Amino acid sequence: MYNSLVDMERVDRLTPSGLAFIGDAVHTLYIRERAIAHSDVVVGTLHTTVTKMVNASAQAKVFDELVSRGAFTADEADVARRAKNAHLHSKAKTASSTDYHKATALEAVIGYVHLSGDKDREHALLELCAEIGDRLA
């Protein structure tokens, strides 16, 4: 099992924005690695492909589907609720406020799962996000 640099007691005290900060990086890296693994196209094309899946509007759609499927554990659902309702100090350039809050919630859940150290759950959640994103793109 992965040992996070952040212990679980600290993870449980992180703000939704802090969790989303980590989750954004983890999600983006996963989608980039997945794109590289499934394609031999030039970097510019890869960037376009990845950007379609890691923007607030796309992440909001993935979040909605995960919620409708009941895909989150109780702890993850609590993190998502807190993140979705958090007062954010920034906003998306190209997405609605509602979509931005949902995307932040998704990123916070991914950050929470990553920092919890449960690699199997992290992989399953990221793969589910990617599959939904592929279908919705």
Residue pairs with C-beta under 8 A, 6 or more apart in sequence:
1 117
1 118
1 119
2 117
2 119
3 117
4 11
4 114
4 115
4 116
4 117
6 14
6 115
8 116
8 117
11 19
11 112
11 115
11 116
14 111
14 115
15 86
16 79
16 82
16 83
16 86
16 104
16 105
16 108
17 83
17 86
17 88
17 89
17 104
17 108
18 111
19 79
19 83
19 107
19 108
19 109
19 111
19 112
19 115
20 83
20 104
20 105
20 107
20 108
20 111
21 107
21 111
22 110
22 111
22 114
22 115
23 106
23 107
23 108
23 109
23 110
23 111
23 112
23 114
24 54
24 107
24 110
24 111
26 110
26 111
26 114
26 122
26 126
27 54
27 59
27 106
27 107
27 110
27 126
27 129
28 50
28 54
30 126
30 130
31 50
31 53
31 54
31 130
31 133
32 46
32 50
34 130
35 46
35 49
35 50
36 46
39 45
39 46
39 49
41 49
52 58
52 137
53 130
53 133
53 134
53 137
55 92
55 94
55 95
55 103
56 92
56 94
56 95
56 99
56 100
56 102
56 103
57 94
57 95
57 96
57 99
57 103
58 133
58 136
58 137
59 99
59 102
59 103
59 106
59 107
60 95
60 98
60 99
60 100
60 102
60 103
60 106
61 132
61 133
61 136
62 106
62 129
62 132
62 133
62 136
63 80
63 102
63 103
63 105
63 106
64 102
65 132
65 136
66 72
66 106
66 128
66 129
66 132
67 80
71 125
71 128
72 80
72 109
73 121
75 112
76 109
76 112
76 113
79 105
79 108
79 109
79 112
80 105
80 106
80 108
80 109
81 105
82 108
83 101
83 104
83 105
83 107
83 108
83 109
84 101
84 102
84 104
84 105
85 101
86 101
86 104
88 100
88 101
88 104
91 97
91 100
92 99
92 100
92 103
95 103
106 129
109 125
110 122
110 125
110 126
110 129
113 121
113 122
113 125
114 122
